[in-house]
Amino acid sequence: MNSLKWLLPNISTPTWMEIIIAVALCVIGWLFQQFVIKKIINRTVTFLRNRQRYFQGTVLAQFNKAIRYAFMSAVIVLSLSILLDIFLFTHVATKNFVWSIMVFFAFKGVYDVLNYYTKQPLPLNNDEEPNVLLPFFLRIGKVLIMILAMFTIASFWDFNLNGFFTGIGLTGVAIAFGIRDTLAHVFGGMSVALDNPFQIGDWIATEDQKIEGTIEDINLRSTLIQTGDKGLVYVPNSYLVNRPIYNLSRREKRKCEQFLFVAAENEEEKLRSALSTIQMEIYLHAQTEKEMIHVFIDEFYPTSYRVLVRFYVTTNDTAEMLNVRQDILFAIRQIFQELNIILANPAEDEWLRNKKIN
């Protein structure tokens, strides 16, 4: 007791009765928060969720521990007040500490709510499509809540915030130069979220085909992509922002394009008939797009013609697209055989070889 007189000079030595009352008050307080407050909160959460008020129920559920801990802290402070015969809630030496604890638990409840929705952002999003930007804002909100709690508690103790902000500003400039690459990735992540070029689960590919896979997660600094061989690649967001990205999951049809070389000695009528038959064969296939079918001679060389065969398959599945393309190629071969169309080898065309070299 003598060691506490430097802080509380007016304290007196507690009697056994005061000790028993203080201990009994702590025990009763613990039982009350465990079997009364906890049950009231849980039943209220169930009531709100049954009334389709999921957000309010979730917020109250996340505040459950903070409310009970704050209540128990108040009980302990009240017990110590009885024990020391000083009301610690208003005493000059202790009131700042007590209110700092209460503020801490208030902010902890808000932090727990943000932390819950950071891990499960979908319940907070009412749109049909997930909002990629929401997890970013929630993570930033968690940091802001911690900073706000720190400043609020510091204000109770008359901390010089002006000098602190000045130091932070000077230090921030120095740090910004040191972490400019990281900041570029973070702002890249914000750009990805704002533009929303892809979502978790989408299959994407970069223009250079160096990265192709399924989006597993999108963070502030990087995007996690699972490649076709089940490998995980952490791609900096600034890399994705500065390159064209193909969202392959949003395709409704796939393009098939093939170049065939036929000998120039073939009769024109036979060639026209073959091309018309190929076009009709593509049109009659059940899985081809009917509005855009191109089967034409598009280039002429001294000893050959180049035939362009282009059509679209109404699927996004690569295996189905290749299966349709295979059917068409077999049909083209059969048509050429029936009409006695002579194929040409472009490698034997000297003029074509010189064109490729140039």
Residue pairs with C-beta under 8 A, 6 or more apart in sequence:
1 11
1 13
4 11
4 84
5 11
7 93
7 94
8 84
8 86
8 91
8 93
8 94
10 86
11 84
11 85
11 86
12 84
12 85
14 22
14 83
14 84
14 85
18 82
18 83
18 85
19 83
21 82
22 79
22 80
22 82
22 83
23 79
25 75
25 78
25 79
25 82
26 75
26 76
26 79
29 71
29 72
29 75
29 76
29 79
30 72
30 75
32 71
33 68
33 71
33 72
33 75
34 68
37 67
37 68
37 71
38 64
38 68
41 60
41 61
41 63
41 64
41 67
41 68
42 61
42 64
44 57
44 60
45 57
45 58
45 60
45 61
45 64
46 57
48 54
48 56
48 57
48 60
49 57
54 123
55 123
55 124
58 113
58 116
58 117
58 123
59 113
62 109
62 112
62 113
62 115
62 116
63 109
63 112
63 113
65 108
65 109
65 112
66 105
66 106
66 108
66 109
66 112
67 105
67 109
69 105
69 108
70 101
70 102
70 105
70 106
73 101
73 102
73 105
74 102
77 88
77 89
77 98
78 89
80 88
81 87
81 88
81 89
86 94
88 94
88 95
88 98
89 95
89 98
96 156
96 157
99 156
100 153
100 156
100 157
103 149
103 152
103 153
103 156
104 149
104 153
107 145
107 146
107 148
107 149
107 152
110 145
111 142
111 145
111 146
111 149
114 138
114 141
114 142
114 145
115 142
117 123
117 124
117 134
117 138
118 135
118 138
118 139
118 142
121 130
121 131
121 134
121 135
121 138
122 130
124 134
125 131
125 134
129 199
130 199
130 200
132 192
132 193
132 196
132 199
132 200
132 218
133 190
133 193
133 194
133 196
135 218
136 189
136 190
136 193
136 220
139 220
151 161
154 161
154 164
155 161
176 183
181 238
182 221
184 238
185 220
185 221
185 222
185 236
185 237
185 238
186 220
186 221
186 237
187 238
188 236
188 237
188 238
188 239
188 240
188 241
188 242
189 218
189 219
189 220
189 221
189 222
189 223
189 237
190 220
191 237
191 241
192 198
192 218
192 223
192 237
192 240
192 241
193 218
197 204
197 245
197 247
198 204
198 215
198 245
198 247
198 249
199 215
200 215
200 216
200 217
200 218
201 214
201 215
201 249
202 214
202 215
202 247
202 248
202 249
202 250
203 212
203 213
203 214
203 215
203 247
203 248
203 249
204 211
204 212
204 213
204 214
204 215
204 225
204 245
204 246
204 247
204 248
204 249
205 211
205 212
205 245
205 246
205 248
206 212
206 240
206 243
206 244
206 245
206 246
207 243
207 244
207 245
207 246
208 243
211 225
211 227
211 233
211 235
212 227
212 228
213 225
213 226
213 227
213 228
213 233
214 225
214 226
215 223
215 224
215 225
216 224
216 225
216 226
216 232
217 223
217 224
218 224
220 237
221 236
221 237
222 234
222 235
222 236
222 237
223 234
223 235
223 237
223 240
224 232
224 233
224 234
224 235
225 232
225 233
225 235
226 232
226 233
227 233
248 316
249 316
251 316
252 314
252 316
253 289
253 312
253 313
253 314
253 315
253 316
254 312
254 313
254 315
254 316
254 318
254 321
255 310
255 311
255 312
256 309
256 310
256 311
256 312
256 313
256 321
256 324
256 325
256 328
257 308
257 309
257 310
258 309
258 310
258 325
258 328
258 329
259 306
259 307
259 308
259 309
260 306
260 307
260 309
260 332
260 343
261 304
261 305
261 306
261 307
261 343
261 344
261 345
261 346
262 271
262 304
262 305
262 307
262 336
262 341
262 342
262 343
262 344
263 303
263 304
263 305
263 342
263 343
263 344
264 300
264 301
264 302
264 303
264 304
264 305
264 344
265 342
266 305
266 341
266 342
270 339
270 340
270 341
271 297
271 305
271 341
273 339
274 335
274 336
274 339
274 341
275 295
275 296
275 297
275 307
276 295
277 335
277 339
278 295
278 309
278 328
278 331
278 332
278 335
279 293
279 295
281 328
281 331
281 332
281 335
282 288
282 293
282 295
282 309
282 311
282 328
283 290
283 293
285 324
285 327
285 328
287 313
287 314
287 315
287 320
287 324
288 311
288 312
288 313
288 314
288 324
288 328
289 311
289 312
289 313
289 314
292 310
292 311
292 312
293 310
293 311
294 308
294 309
294 310
294 311
295 307
295 308
295 309
295 310
296 307
296 308
297 305
297 306
297 307
297 308
298 306
298 307
298 308
299 305
299 306
300 306
301 346
301 349
301 351
301 352
302 349
302 350
302 351
303 344
303 348
303 349
304 344
304 346
304 349
304 352
305 344
306 346
309 328
309 332
311 328
313 320
313 321
313 324
313 325
315 321
315 324
335 341
336 343
346 352
347 353
